[in-house]
């Protein structure tokens, strides 16, 4: 309940420009220059800040491209301090997937064979967030934010749909691209009902970035070898299918901390390393 409360509060704060939802307009004030930690679409009418992925693609694809120390520095700072704690506690789209998973339905547990799909998010990070915006350019040398434009279901849900509902002029411009994005969103919604956070597991490039910091982040999980009996209860409890007692700081761990409360010997502890 504590984690869910934090998820709701962070999502509301991140999207607290309520006037935008009523008017169908995007907030363009000074706060928009700040990157929020989680995946939250820049074009969401309520969004006060910018998505770090969208900002990174915009800089990479700009005709006057320069390495963005600010954006990369922000993501490295967040990753170094929290790792994927952001995914489990702060990201609005992560919360949406978890709420969808609560819908009563048969659930699918990902087998070890298909867990290899987790590497797909790193491919998407390299190809759609870095390479295509940098090298797939138009006649004047500008690249497109290809992940946001062609894949991101969060952008469709948080930005595309709310803006279309309020703006008649935008509804008249719906084409194949929006239909494609709606299809991806529908697939994400359906899969989220039966699979725990599938977008986070297999697709999200931001989660891929933060995951690289899990083993070295200041916030980490620690196993007390004197208390751990290798009973595997933490593994059964983990919805991300991690063998926690073997690898508590796995790249896939979103720091939900359910393993901590499930451990019968209290062998799993959160730890802050300085």
N, C-alpha and C positions, 0 to 999 in steps of 0.2 A: 504493500500500500504506500509506503514511503517513496519508493521509486516511481510508482504511477503518479503520485501527487507532483513530484518534481517534473515528470514528463509533461503533464498537463500545464503546469505553471510556465515552464520554459517555452512551450508551444504558443501559449497565449501571449506571453511577453514578446516573443519573436514576431507575432502577427497581430499586434495590438493597434494598428492603424485602421480602426473599425470604419472610419469614414470612407476608406477606399472601397470596402465591400458595397456600401450603399451607392456610391457614385460610379463604381466601375473604373476607378483610376488608380494608378500606381503611385505610391509615395516616392517623392524624389528629393526629399530633404537631405540635410547633412548626414543623418544617421545611415543613409544608404551607402556612404563611403566605407562603412565598417562591415567586415565579414562576420557573419554569425558562425558558430561552431558547427552546427548540423546542416543537413541537406534541406534547404528551404528556398523555394523559388523566388528569384528577384522580382518576377512579374506577378507574384501573389499580391492582390490589392491591399492586403493587410500587412505585408512584409515591411519592417522598418530597416532591416539590414540587407546585405547582399549575400548570395550563396558563394562560398569560396570556390566551388568548381566552376560556376558561371563566370566569376571574376577572373579566374586563371585562364579560361578559354578566351575571354575577351582580350586579355593582354597578349596572349600568344598569337591570336589571330589579327591583331591590330597592324595596320600598314607600317606603323613606326614601332614595331615590336622591340621591346626591351625586357630583359629579365626582371620579373616583378619580385623584388626582395620583400616587399610588404606582404603580398599574398602568400608566397611560399614561406616567409618567416612566420606569419600567423599560424599556418597549418602545422609547421614544425614545432612551434611553441605549444600549441594545443596538444599535438601528438606526444611531445616530450613529457608534458605534465600529466595528461590524462589517458593517452592511448585511445582505445575504443570505448572508454567510459562514456564519451560523447554519444556513441551509437546507442548505448543502453539506457541513458538517462536524459539526454537533451534533444536528440534529433526528432523533429515533428513527424517525419515520414516513418521513422521506426515505430513511433507510437501508433500511427494509423494501421500499420501492419499487425501490430500486437492486438489491437482492438478487433480487427477482422478475424484474427485467429481464434478469438473467443466465441465467434459464431458457432453454435452447435453443428457439427458435421463430422464425418469420418476424417481422421487425420492421417497424413502420410509421413512416415519416418524415413529420412533420407538414408539409404544404404551406403556403405563405405565406397562402393563402386561409383555411385553418383556424387559422392562428396567431393570428388575431384573437380566438379564443376565450380568449386570455390575459386579456382584459378582464373576463371573467366573474367572476374572483376578487375584483375590486374592487366589482362589483355585490353579490356575496354578502357582502362585508365591510360595506357600507353597509346592506343590507337585513336580513340575518340576524344580524349581530353588534351593530348599533347601533339601527336603527329598530324592528324587531319586539320586541326585549326592552324597549325604552323605551315603546312605545305599544300593543302587543298584550298587554293585562294582564287578569288575572282580576277577580273581584268585589271583592277586597280591594286591588286596585291593584298586584299583583305581576306582573312579566313573566317569561317563561320564557327560558332560554338556548337560543334557537331553532336556532342553528347546531349546537350540541352535541347537541341533542335530535332534530333532524330530518335532519341531513346528515352530520356528522363520522364518517367510517369508522374513523378512528384510535380514537375512543372505543369503537366496537363491538368492534374487534379487541383493544384493550389493556384495556378495562374490562368491557364487556358479556359477552364470551365467557368469559374467565377466571372471572368471578364466577358465571356460570351453571353452569360445570362443577363447581364446588365446593359451591354452595348449592342443595339440593333445593327449598327453598321458593321461590326465585326462578324456577326452571324452570317452576313451576306458574303463574306470572303472565305468561308469554310471550304477547304479543298482536300485533296488526297492526303497531304501531310498531316492535317489534323485528324483525319479518319485513321491514319496509321498510328498516330500517337494514342488515340482513343482505344484502338485495338490492343496496344501494349499495356495501357492502363487497365483494361478489362482483364487481360491475362494476369497482370500483377495482383489485381483484387481477388480473382478466383483462386490463384495459387496461394495467396496469403491466408485464405480461409482454411486451407488444408495443410499448408506447410508453414512452419514458424519462420517469419521474416525472410522470405525467399529473395527479395530484392537485396537485402543487406548481405545475404550469404553469397549470392552469385553475380550480382550486377553492379552494386554501388562502388564507383571509383573513389569516393570520399572515404568510405569504410576501408578500401584497399590502402589508401594513404595512411590512415590512422593505425591500421593493423600492423604496419611495419614498425611502429613504435611500441607496441604492446610489451615485447620482452625487455625494453629498456626504459619505459616510462616511469615517472616518479611514483604514480599510483600503480601498484601491482598486487598480485595475490601471492601468498606464501604458504607452502605446505610444511607443517611441523612433522618431520619424519618420525619423531618419537611418539607422536599421537596417531599418525595415519596407519590404518590397518589394511589399506588397499581393498576395502570392501566394495568399492565401485558405486556406492549410493550417489555420490556427487555426479558421476557420469550419467546415471539413469535420470537424475534430476535436470541435467543440463539440456536445454532445448536446442542448443547449437551443436549438440553431439560431440562434445569435447571430453576427452579423458582427463578430467581436471586433476586428479591425484598424480598423473604422470606429467602433465604439461599445463600448469595453472595459468601461464601467461601465453597461451596459444594465440596465434594471429587472428583466430576466429572468435575469441572471447570478447563479448560486449559488456562485460563487467556488471551483469545483472545481479550478481551476488547471491543467487538462489542456492548455489552450491554451499555457501557459507552456512546458511541456516539449515541445510539438509544434513550436514556432516554430524554423525552421532558422537564423534569424539572431539569436536571443535578443533580439528587439525588445520582447517583452512582459515587464514587470517588475511585481512586487507593490510597493506603495508605502504607507507610513504617513504620513498628513498630520496635523500637529498645529496 
